[in-house]
Amino acid sequence: MFLRYHSWAYLMRYGHCYRFGQRRTQGVVMKRIYPRLCSSNTSEEALDPTQKLLKTLLSPTAKTTKKWISEVEVQKVCNYYRGSSSDQKLDFLQILASEGSLDHNSVLEAAKNLVIAQDKGEGAIIQAENRLSQRLIPNYQELFTFISKLNGGVKFLVDLRADLLDHLADGKGDHNLKALNNTLKELLSHWFSAGFLQLERVTWQSSCEMLEKVSAIEAVHPVRGWTDIKQRVGPYRRCFVFTHSSMPQEPVMVLHCALMMDIPESIQTIVQYQGRNPSYSVLDGEDSSQANAGIFYSISAAQKGLQGIDLGNYLIKSVVKELRKEFRKMEVFSTLSPIPGFRSWLIAAINQEIRDPSDKELFTKEELEEIKKTSGEDQQGLPLMKEILLTNSWCLLPELTAALKQPLMRLCARYLVSEKRRGYALNPVGKYHKCCNYGQFDCVIDFYNKPP
């Protein structure tokens, strides 16, 4: 017994991890399972020690046997990955995915044993089910769990999945990489569930680091400088972020909110707003009677590695609770979301109707006549409508904008609700709002003079 404790202390001191095997005759058999990461002078050989270490860390072991993992060795693997090039990271991920994948023969054997156990009673069935469930856990899942306990380990895994998603988007992924992505996504969805996230309000008194990150993350309405961000976190504005205890000072998701009297008719009312009610000076602070509606005009995911994990819904609901505490009479809450893909879909639908007039009409004759009249163009019908949509000049003509509003609202509702792909909403924004049960839609025009 003394030999066991003494050896364990000695081995841990020098960065090795050993596992004691079964006692044989008079002695104790020790098996080393994690070699140290060797240094290498050439870039060609630099990957070899890491490959060997990964294969050792991911080697199949009896699922009933406790696996000891050296923190030093795993930290070296993480450091190697951080300093690798894009191609080296892809090689790393491929090794991780292939060496740590499921042992299909072992899974099939456990499944057969479960079938056989059906005639042996409930105890045997439960035991066989447990063995099968253990075989269905890939070896890299245990490694991910250990990495998450390291300092900065959760952030490392989030960034690793972001790299993995980039490679999958480039068509470089195989079935092993896709399985790796699914496992990592499932783990992150547990670690980043709503109960583990902290809601924080960002103000002008927040740290410069946080303000800079919020500005850089903004994907809907780009921040144009310090004056702009100061207005977005100032009077009649609210900015909230989700953070995680394992990633301090790292926003997970950012939500911008405007406090207004009612839902605005144009996004410009918010974006070009000077951060205050026009009737009051910034020095006067806020008048709660002027804040009857909370308008969520921008929500941005800060961590690409958390893509596909539903956090926006929880963030909005959490902010609604905070606003109701601050403004007891506030009852109106609205989200303003861009609809990417709508113009492309509509132009494609117009082209289809031009080629085949028998298709369902997009615009009535009365609507097309009104649009021609207000546009002042020589063209007419669908070609004119296509030309108008390909430019942003119509946003600057109030009469044309008014003529387009109703038909565009109708077609936008069709695009969000009726257009499907594999049974899901064609547009991700429509899919998100349906999942969140935000059932009322309205048209808010963005007058930004952006290129098509």
C-alpha positions as CSV (number, residue, x, y, z in Angstrom):
1,M,0.0,0.0,0.0
2,F,2.9,2.3,0.8
3,L,4.4,1.5,-2.6
4,R,1.2,2.5,-4.4
5,Y,0.9,5.9,-2.7
6,H,4.6,6.7,-2.9
7,S,4.7,5.8,-6.6
8,W,1.6,7.8,-7.4
9,A,3.0,10.9,-5.7
10,Y,6.3,10.5,-7.5
11,L,4.7,10.0,-10.9
12,M,2.4,13.0,-10.6
13,R,5.3,15.1,-9.5
14,Y,7.1,14.5,-12.8
15,G,4.1,15.0,-15.0
16,H,3.3,11.4,-15.8
17,C,0.0,9.6,-15.2
18,Y,-0.1,5.9,-14.5
19,R,-3.0,3.5,-13.9
20,F,-2.6,0.6,-11.5
21,G,-3.6,-2.8,-12.9
22,Q,-4.8,-5.8,-11.0
23,R,-2.7,-7.1,-8.2
24,R,-0.7,-10.1,-9.4
25,T,1.0,-12.5,-6.8
26,Q,3.2,-10.3,-4.6
27,G,3.5,-7.1,-6.6
28,V,1.5,-4.3,-8.2
29,V,1.5,-4.0,-12.0
30,M,1.6,-0.4,-13.2
31,K,0.7,0.6,-16.7
32,R,1.7,4.0,-18.2
33,I,-1.0,5.2,-20.5
34,Y,0.0,8.8,-21.4
35,P,3.6,9.5,-22.8
36,R,5.0,13.0,-22.5
37,L,4.9,15.3,-25.4
38,C,8.3,15.5,-27.0
39,S,9.7,18.7,-28.5
40,S,10.8,18.8,-32.1
41,N,13.1,21.1,-34.1
42,T,11.6,20.8,-37.5
43,S,8.1,21.7,-38.6
44,E,7.7,18.4,-40.3
45,E,8.3,16.4,-37.2
46,A,6.4,18.8,-34.9
47,L,3.1,17.1,-35.6
48,D,4.4,13.5,-34.9
49,P,4.5,13.8,-31.1
50,T,1.1,15.4,-31.0
51,Q,-0.3,12.6,-33.2
52,K,1.1,10.0,-31.0
53,L,-0.2,11.7,-27.9
54,L,-3.6,12.2,-29.3
55,K,-3.8,8.5,-30.3
56,T,-2.7,7.6,-26.8
57,L,-5.2,9.9,-25.1
58,L,-8.0,8.6,-27.4
59,S,-7.1,5.0,-27.2
60,P,-10.0,2.6,-26.4
61,T,-10.0,1.4,-22.8
62,A,-12.5,-0.7,-21.0
63,K,-15.4,1.6,-20.3
64,T,-15.7,0.3,-16.8
65,T,-12.0,1.2,-16.1
66,K,-11.3,4.7,-14.7
67,K,-9.0,6.6,-17.1
68,W,-6.5,9.0,-15.6
69,I,-5.5,11.9,-17.8
70,S,-2.4,14.0,-17.2
71,E,-3.3,17.7,-17.1
72,V,0.2,18.6,-18.2
73,E,0.0,16.5,-21.4
74,V,-3.5,17.7,-22.3
75,Q,-2.5,21.4,-21.8
76,K,0.4,20.8,-24.2
77,V,-2.0,19.4,-26.8
78,C,-4.2,22.5,-26.4
79,N,-1.2,24.8,-26.7
80,Y,0.0,23.0,-29.8
81,Y,-3.4,23.5,-31.4
82,R,-3.6,27.2,-30.6
83,G,-0.3,27.8,-32.3
84,S,-1.0,25.7,-35.4
85,S,-1.8,26.8,-38.9
86,S,-5.2,26.2,-40.6
87,D,-3.9,23.1,-42.4
88,Q,-2.3,21.7,-39.2
89,K,-5.6,22.4,-37.3
90,L,-7.5,20.4,-39.9
91,D,-5.0,17.5,-39.6
92,F,-5.4,17.7,-35.8
93,L,-9.2,17.6,-36.1
94,Q,-9.1,14.6,-38.5
95,I,-6.9,12.7,-36.1
96,L,-9.2,13.6,-33.2
97,A,-12.3,12.5,-35.2
98,S,-10.9,9.2,-36.5
99,E,-8.9,8.0,-33.5
100,G,-11.6,9.0,-31.0
101,S,-14.6,7.8,-33.0
102,L,-16.9,5.0,-31.9
103,D,-15.8,1.4,-32.1
104,H,-18.7,0.1,-34.3
105,N,-17.9,-3.6,-33.7
106,S,-18.0,-3.0,-29.9
107,V,-21.4,-1.2,-30.3
108,L,-22.8,-4.0,-32.4
109,E,-21.6,-6.6,-29.9
110,A,-23.2,-4.7,-27.0
111,A,-26.4,-4.4,-29.0
112,K,-26.5,-8.1,-29.6
113,N,-25.9,-8.7,-25.9
114,L,-28.9,-6.5,-25.1
115,V,-31.1,-8.6,-27.4
116,I,-29.9,-11.8,-25.7
117,A,-30.5,-10.2,-22.2
118,Q,-34.2,-9.9,-22.9
119,D,-34.8,-13.5,-21.7
120,K,-32.6,-13.1,-18.6
121,G,-34.7,-10.7,-16.5
122,E,-34.8,-7.0,-15.8
123,G,-31.4,-6.9,-14.0
124,A,-29.6,-8.3,-17.0
125,I,-31.4,-5.9,-19.3
126,I,-30.4,-2.9,-17.3
127,Q,-26.8,-4.1,-17.2
128,A,-26.7,-4.7,-20.9
129,E,-28.3,-1.2,-21.6
130,N,-25.6,0.4,-19.5
131,R,-22.9,-1.3,-21.4
132,L,-24.4,-0.3,-24.7
133,S,-24.8,3.3,-23.6
134,Q,-21.1,3.4,-22.6
135,R,-20.1,2.0,-26.0
136,L,-22.1,4.8,-27.7
137,I,-19.9,7.5,-26.0
138,P,-16.9,8.4,-28.3
139,N,-13.5,8.5,-26.7
140,Y,-13.0,12.1,-27.5
141,Q,-16.0,13.1,-25.3
142,E,-14.1,12.2,-22.2
143,L,-11.1,14.2,-23.5
144,F,-13.4,17.2,-24.1
145,T,-14.8,16.9,-20.5
146,F,-11.3,17.0,-19.1
147,I,-10.3,20.0,-21.3
148,S,-13.3,21.9,-20.0
149,K,-11.9,21.7,-16.5
150,L,-8.7,23.4,-17.5
151,N,-8.2,27.1,-17.2
152,G,-9.6,28.5,-20.4
153,G,-10.6,25.1,-21.5
154,V,-14.3,25.9,-22.3
155,K,-13.2,28.8,-24.5
156,F,-10.7,26.5,-26.2
157,L,-13.5,24.1,-27.1
158,V,-15.7,26.9,-28.4
159,D,-13.0,28.1,-30.7
160,L,-12.1,24.5,-31.7
161,R,-15.7,24.0,-32.8
162,A,-15.6,27.4,-34.7
163,D,-12.6,26.0,-36.7
164,L,-14.4,22.7,-37.2
165,L,-17.5,24.5,-38.6
166,D,-15.2,26.5,-41.0
167,H,-13.7,23.3,-42.4
168,L,-17.2,21.6,-42.7
169,A,-18.5,24.7,-44.6
170,D,-15.5,24.4,-47.0
171,G,-16.5,20.9,-47.8
172,K,-13.5,19.3,-46.1
173,G,-15.5,17.3,-43.6
174,D,-16.2,13.6,-43.7
175,H,-18.6,11.6,-41.6
176,N,-16.1,11.4,-38.7
177,L,-15.7,15.2,-38.5
178,K,-19.5,15.6,-38.6
179,A,-19.9,13.2,-35.8
180,L,-17.2,15.1,-33.9
181,N,-19.1,18.3,-34.5
182,N,-22.4,16.8,-33.2
183,T,-20.8,15.5,-30.0
184,L,-19.1,18.8,-29.3
185,K,-22.3,20.7,-30.0
186,E,-24.2,18.5,-27.6
187,L,-21.7,19.1,-24.8
188,L,-21.6,22.8,-25.4
189,S,-25.4,23.0,-25.4
190,H,-25.4,21.5,-21.9
191,W,-22.6,23.8,-20.6
192,F,-24.2,26.9,-22.1
193,S,-27.8,26.2,-21.0
194,A,-29.7,29.2,-19.7
195,G,-29.1,28.3,-16.0
196,F,-25.3,28.6,-16.4
197,L,-25.3,32.0,-18.2
198,Q,-25.2,35.4,-16.4
199,L,-27.1,38.4,-17.7
200,E,-25.1,41.6,-17.6
201,R,-26.0,45.1,-18.7
202,V,-23.3,47.0,-20.6
203,T,-23.1,50.8,-19.8
204,W,-20.6,53.5,-20.6
205,Q,-19.0,52.7,-17.2
206,S,-18.3,49.1,-18.3
207,S,-14.7,48.1,-19.1
208,C,-13.1,49.3,-22.3
209,E,-12.5,45.6,-23.2
210,M,-16.2,44.8,-23.0
211,L,-17.3,47.9,-24.9
212,E,-14.7,47.1,-27.7
213,K,-16.0,43.5,-28.0
214,V,-19.6,44.6,-28.1
215,S,-18.7,47.1,-30.9
216,A,-16.8,44.5,-32.9
217,I,-19.5,41.8,-32.5
218,E,-22.3,44.0,-33.8
219,A,-23.4,42.4,-37.0
220,V,-26.7,44.0,-37.8
221,H,-26.0,47.8,-37.5
222,P,-22.2,48.4,-37.5
223,V,-20.9,50.6,-34.8
224,R,-19.3,53.8,-36.3
225,G,-17.1,54.8,-33.4
226,W,-16.9,55.5,-29.7
227,T,-19.6,58.2,-30.0
228,D,-21.9,55.7,-31.6
229,I,-21.4,53.0,-28.9
230,K,-21.8,55.6,-26.2
231,Q,-25.2,56.4,-27.6
232,R,-26.2,52.8,-27.8
233,V,-25.5,52.2,-24.1
234,G,-26.7,55.6,-23.0
235,P,-30.1,57.1,-22.1
236,Y,-33.2,55.4,-23.7
237,R,-31.0,52.5,-24.7
238,R,-30.1,49.2,-23.1
239,C,-27.4,46.8,-24.1
240,F,-27.3,43.3,-22.4
241,V,-24.9,40.4,-22.8
242,F,-24.9,36.8,-21.8
243,T,-21.6,35.8,-20.2
244,H,-20.3,32.4,-18.9
245,S,-18.4,31.9,-15.7
246,S,-15.8,29.9,-17.6
247,M,-15.3,32.7,-20.1
248,P,-15.1,36.0,-18.1
249,Q,-15.2,39.2,-20.1
250,E,-16.2,37.2,-23.1
251,P,-19.7,38.1,-24.4
252,V,-21.6,35.0,-25.5
253,M,-24.5,36.9,-27.1
254,V,-25.3,40.7,-27.3
255,L,-28.8,42.3,-27.4
256,H,-29.4,46.0,-28.1
257,C,-32.7,47.5,-27.0
258,A,-34.3,51.0,-27.6
259,L,-36.8,52.4,-25.1
260,M,-39.6,54.2,-27.1
261,M,-43.2,55.2,-26.9
262,D,-44.3,52.7,-29.5
263,I,-43.1,50.4,-32.3
264,P,-41.3,52.6,-34.9
265,E,-42.2,52.8,-38.6
266,S,-38.6,52.9,-39.7
267,I,-35.4,51.4,-38.4
268,Q,-33.9,54.8,-39.0
269,T,-35.9,56.1,-36.1
270,I,-33.6,54.0,-33.9
271,V,-30.3,53.8,-35.7
272,Q,-30.1,57.6,-36.4
273,Y,-31.6,58.4,-33.0
274,Q,-29.3,60.3,-30.7
275,G,-29.7,58.0,-27.8
276,R,-32.4,60.1,-26.1
277,N,-35.9,61.2,-26.5
278,P,-36.0,64.4,-28.7
279,S,-37.9,66.2,-26.0
280,Y,-35.2,65.8,-23.4
281,S,-31.5,66.6,-23.0
282,V,-29.0,63.8,-22.3
283,L,-28.3,65.7,-19.1
284,D,-31.9,65.2,-18.0
285,G,-31.5,61.4,-18.0
286,E,-34.5,59.3,-18.7
287,D,-38.2,59.9,-18.2
288,S,-39.9,56.6,-17.5
289,S,-43.2,57.9,-18.9
290,Q,-41.4,58.1,-22.3
291,A,-40.5,54.4,-22.3
292,N,-43.6,52.5,-23.1
293,A,-42.1,49.9,-25.5
294,G,-38.9,47.9,-25.5
295,I,-37.7,47.5,-29.1
296,F,-35.0,44.8,-29.6
297,Y,-33.4,46.0,-32.8
298,S,-30.1,44.0,-32.8
299,I,-29.0,40.6,-31.5
300,S,-25.7,39.2,-32.4
301,A,-24.0,35.9,-31.5
302,A,-20.5,36.5,-30.2
303,Q,-19.1,33.0,-30.4
304,K,-19.2,31.2,-33.7
305,G,-18.5,27.9,-31.9
306,L,-21.9,28.1,-30.3
307,Q,-23.7,28.2,-33.6
308,G,-26.9,26.2,-33.6
309,I,-27.4,26.5,-29.8
310,D,-30.5,28.4,-29.0
311,L,-29.4,31.4,-26.8
312,G,-31.2,34.3,-28.4
313,N,-34.6,33.3,-27.2
314,Y,-33.5,33.0,-23.6
315,L,-31.6,36.3,-23.8
316,I,-34.7,38.2,-25.0
317,K,-36.9,36.7,-22.4
318,S,-34.4,37.5,-19.7
319,V,-34.2,41.1,-20.8
320,V,-37.9,41.4,-20.9
321,K,-38.0,40.4,-17.2
322,E,-35.3,43.0,-16.4
323,L,-37.2,45.8,-18.3
324,R,-40.5,45.0,-16.5
325,K,-38.7,45.3,-13.2
326,E,-37.3,48.7,-14.2
327,F,-40.4,50.0,-16.0
328,R,-43.5,48.6,-14.3
329,K,-45.9,50.0,-17.0
330,M,-44.0,48.7,-20.0
331,E,-46.1,46.1,-21.9
332,V,-45.0,46.5,-25.5
333,F,-42.0,44.4,-26.7
334,S,-40.9,44.0,-30.3
335,T,-38.0,42.6,-32.2
336,L,-36.8,44.2,-35.4
337,S,-35.1,41.6,-37.6
338,P,-33.5,41.9,-41.0
339,I,-34.7,39.4,-43.5
340,P,-31.7,38.2,-45.5
341,G,-32.6,36.4,-48.7
342,F,-36.0,38.0,-49.3
343,R,-34.9,40.2,-52.2
344,S,-33.0,37.4,-53.9
345,W,-36.1,35.1,-53.5
346,L,-38.4,37.8,-54.8
347,I,-36.3,38.5,-57.9
348,A,-36.0,34.8,-58.6
349,A,-39.8,34.5,-58.3
350,I,-40.3,37.5,-60.7
351,N,-37.9,35.9,-63.2
352,Q,-39.9,32.6,-62.9
353,E,-43.2,34.5,-63.5
354,I,-41.8,36.3,-66.5
355,R,-40.7,33.0,-68.0
356,D,-44.0,31.2,-67.1
357,P,-46.9,33.7,-66.7
358,S,-49.2,30.8,-65.8
359,D,-47.6,30.8,-62.3
360,K,-49.4,32.4,-59.4
361,E,-49.3,36.2,-59.7
362,L,-47.0,38.0,-57.3
363,F,-48.5,41.4,-57.9
364,T,-52.0,42.5,-58.9
365,K,-52.5,44.6,-62.0
366,E,-53.7,47.5,-59.8
367,E,-50.5,47.3,-57.7
368,L,-48.2,47.3,-60.8
369,E,-50.1,50.3,-62.3
370,E,-49.7,52.2,-59.0
371,I,-46.0,51.3,-58.9
372,K,-45.5,52.5,-62.5
373,K,-47.3,55.7,-61.8
374,T,-45.3,56.6,-58.6
375,S,-42.0,55.5,-60.1
376,G,-42.1,57.8,-63.2
377,E,-40.3,55.1,-65.2
378,D,-41.0,54.1,-68.8
379,Q,-40.9,50.4,-68.1
380,Q,-44.0,48.7,-66.7
381,G,-45.1,45.4,-65.1
382,L,-42.7,42.8,-63.7
383,P,-39.5,44.1,-65.5
384,L,-40.1,47.5,-63.8
385,M,-40.6,45.8,-60.5
386,K,-37.4,43.8,-60.9
387,E,-35.4,47.0,-61.8
388,I,-36.8,48.8,-58.7
389,L,-35.7,45.9,-56.4
390,L,-32.2,45.8,-57.8
391,T,-31.6,49.3,-56.5
392,N,-32.2,51.2,-53.3
393,S,-33.4,54.4,-54.9
394,W,-37.0,53.6,-54.2
395,C,-36.4,54.0,-50.4
396,L,-35.8,57.8,-51.1
397,L,-39.2,58.2,-52.8
398,P,-42.0,58.4,-50.2
399,E,-44.8,57.8,-52.7
400,L,-43.1,54.8,-54.3
401,T,-42.3,53.4,-50.8
402,A,-46.0,53.7,-49.8
403,A,-47.1,52.0,-53.0
404,L,-44.7,49.1,-52.4
405,K,-45.4,48.6,-48.7
406,Q,-48.5,46.4,-48.9
407,P,-47.4,44.1,-51.7
408,L,-44.0,43.7,-50.1
409,M,-45.5,42.9,-46.7
410,R,-47.8,40.3,-48.3
411,L,-44.9,38.7,-50.2
412,C,-42.7,38.8,-47.2
413,A,-45.3,37.0,-45.1
414,R,-45.4,34.4,-47.8
415,Y,-41.6,34.1,-47.9
416,L,-41.4,33.7,-44.1
417,V,-44.4,31.4,-43.6
418,S,-45.0,29.4,-46.7
419,E,-41.6,28.9,-48.4
420,K,-40.1,25.7,-47.1
421,R,-36.9,23.7,-47.4
422,R,-37.0,20.1,-46.1
423,G,-40.0,21.0,-44.0
424,Y,-38.4,24.1,-42.4
425,A,-38.8,27.8,-43.0
426,L,-36.6,28.8,-46.0
427,N,-35.5,31.9,-44.1
428,P,-33.5,31.5,-40.8
429,V,-35.2,34.6,-39.3
430,G,-38.6,33.2,-40.0
431,K,-37.6,29.9,-38.4
432,Y,-36.3,31.7,-35.3
433,H,-39.4,33.8,-34.8
434,K,-41.7,30.7,-35.2
435,C,-39.6,28.8,-32.7
436,C,-39.9,31.7,-30.3
437,N,-43.7,32.0,-30.9
438,Y,-43.4,35.7,-32.0
439,G,-46.5,35.6,-34.1
440,Q,-47.1,39.2,-35.2
441,F,-45.2,40.6,-38.2
442,D,-45.0,44.1,-39.5
443,C,-43.0,45.9,-42.1
444,V,-40.3,48.3,-41.0
445,I,-38.3,49.8,-43.9
446,D,-34.5,50.1,-43.7
447,F,-33.5,53.2,-45.6
448,Y,-29.8,52.5,-45.5
449,N,-28.3,53.1,-48.9
450,K,-26.5,49.8,-49.1
451,P,-25.5,48.0,-52.3
452,P,-27.9,45.2,-53.4
